[in-house]
Amino acid sequence: MQIRRRALDAWLTDLRAGWGERAYGAAAGVSHLLPSCDTAGLQLIGQKLAQSGFTLDEVLAWFHLLARRSRVARTMLHDGGLAALAAGWADGVMSAEYGAERIAPLELLRLRLHQQSALAASIGQHTGHLALVVIEVVHGAHLSDVVLLTARGEFTGGESIAVAPNGKVLILVRRHHDLRLRTLHLTNSLRANPGLRGSTVRVWIEPLGMSAEHVDSHLLSLAS
């Protein structure tokens, strides 16, 4: 089912009245993505709104308002849509602050995971829809640009990438059905790369079905 155009128009009117012309213009600019929007579309919307300078609280408030206007939107947001919006928003902020490659310090990834855990808890879910793809290069060359470029070449959907102090690369991903296949393809690409000849490359998936209080210990175990 799709969000009806009438509901979207009423939502935009609400935004103009309650949030002003700037909010109205930004929402109108992404509204064409909404009628048949999926998780990837919501993530893109969150990213675009972050790049326009809106806070996460503003974005979530706008979409809670949309949920009042549309049952389809309400269901979509409850079934992972809010998490997708927040993920896209964080990617938009990360892109602005850390460049197009979105290579961030571990602390920013930690804050991102806390944000996702808190959001999931607020809507009665858990973070089982998220995972970390971990890349470790041992017994050979030090971590090089080739690892980051290969990772970004495989995960092209704006996934957040961080480098831990011990050199591991951590990629925050959503656990779609094709994640294992993409991770296997990444592993094969890294092992076949001439720039990593003589190195031992390990790639694995770390599930993240934990509460916010366990995020720090989990990341610390990966980074140490």
N, C-alpha and C positions, 0 to 999 in steps of 0.2 A: 504493500500500500504506500501511497505517496502523501506527503503533506500538501494540503490543498492551498492553491494560490490565495484564496480568500483569507485563510488563516495567516499566511505569511504577510499579506497586506495589512491585516489588523495588527499583527505583531510589530511591523515597521512603524505603524502609526503610534502604537504604544511607546516605542523607543524614542520617537521624535518628541512626543509630549513629555516623557519622563526623563530622558537622558540628553536631549539636545540634538542639534543638526549633525555634529561630528559623529556621534554614535549611530544616528540614523544612516548617514552616508556610508559608514564602514559596514554596517549590517546589510544595507541594500546592495553593497558591492559583492557580498558573498551569498546573497539570498538565492541566486540562480543555482547554487550547488545543493540547496536544501530539499527540493521536492522529492527526489529519489535518493537522498543522501545515505551513504553507508559509513562504516567506521573510518575508512581511509578518507572519505570526504570530510567528515567532521574533524579529523586530525589536520587536514589541509586548512579548514576554516579557522581552527585554533591558531595555527601557525601564522596565517595572514593577519589575524586580528592582533596577535602579539607584535608582529612587525609594524603594525600601524600605531603601536604605543599604548594599547589598552591592557589593563591589569587582568589577571586571571579572575579575580573577584567580579570585575565588571562583565567579563565574557560569560561566566557561569550564571550570573544574575540575569543577563539577557536571555539565556536559553531556558532558564527556569520560567521566565515570562512566556516564552514560546510554548513551553509545555502546558501552560494554562489555556492556550488557544487551540492546541492540537493534540488529540489523543495519540495519533501516530508519532508525533514528536516526543510526547511523554514516554511512550514505550521505547522508542529508539534511545533516548537519553538514559533511561533506566538500564537498558540492556547493553551497557558498555559505552554509550555515547558520551557521557560526562568524562569518563576516563580518557577517551580518545580526544576530546576537546582539550583537556588539560595536557595531554601528551604533546599535541600539536602546538599548544601555546608555549610549552617549555622548549620545544625545538625551535620555535620562532625566536625566542629570547636568546637561546644558545647560538643560533646562526648570526644574530646581530652582534653578540659579544665576542664570539670566538671564530668568526669567519665562516666561509662557505663549507669548509670541511667539518665543522662542528666538533673539533677535537677539544675536549674540556678537561679540567682537572677533576680528580676523583671527588673532591668535596661537592662540586656541582651535581655530579651524578647521585651522590648521597642525598642531597637536598631534593633532587627530582624524585627519588624513590620514596622519601618521607612524604612528599606531596601526593604521590600516587596512592600510597597506603592510607593516608588520611582521607583522601577523596573516596576510595573504595569503601572504607569503614563508614563514611557518612551516608552511603546509599546501600548499606547492608551487604556489601560484597567483600571479596578478598583479592589479593594481588596475584592470584593464580593465572591471570591472563597475561602476565609479564614474565620475562626471563632475561637472563644475561647470556650472551654468547661470549665466551672467554677465549682469547688467543694468547698462547705462551710460546715464545721462541727460546729454546735452550740449546746448550752444547754447540754453540756456533756463533753466528753473527749477532750483534746487538740489534735491538729493535730498530727498524729503519722505516723510512717513508714508504717503502714498498708494502709493508704490512698494512699500514693505515690506508693507502690507496686501494689495495686489494679489498680490504674490508668495506670501504665506502663504495667500491664498484659492485659488490654483491648486495649490500644493504643500501638501496637507493631511495628508500621511502622517508628519509629524514630522521632515521633512528639516531639516538644520541650515542656518541662514542667518547669514552674517557680512557686515559692512560693512568694506571696505578703506579705508585712509587716503585714497585718491584718490576715494572716494565710490561706487565700484562695489559692487554687491550680488552676493555669491557664494552660490549655493545648492548644497549637496552632495547629489547625487541618485544613485540607482541607474539604470543604463542599461537600463530596460525598453523593450519594443517601442513603447510609447505616448509616450516621452519627447519626441520631435520634435513630435508633435501637441500635447502639453501646453505645450511651449515656444512654439509658434506661437500658441496660444490666449492665453498670457500676454502675448506681444508685442502682439497685437491689442487686448487689454484695456487695456494701458498706453497705447497710442497713441490709444485712443478716450476716455481719461479726461480730463474737462475740467480737472482739476487739473494736467495736464501739457501743456496747450495752449501752443504756442510752443516746446516742447522737441523735441529730437531724441532718440529712444529707440532704443538698440541692445540686442538680446538675442541671445546665442549660446551654444552648447554647447562646453565645453572637455573633451575626453576626458582621462582620467587613467590611462592604461596605462603608468605609469612606476614605477620603483623608489623607495625611500624617499629616496635621496640626491638625487633630482631634484625632490622636492616643494618645497623651499625656493625654488629658482630659478624654478620654474613660478609659484608664488604671487607672488614678487617681480615677475615680468614683468607679471602681471595687476594688481598693486597700484600700479605705478609709471606 
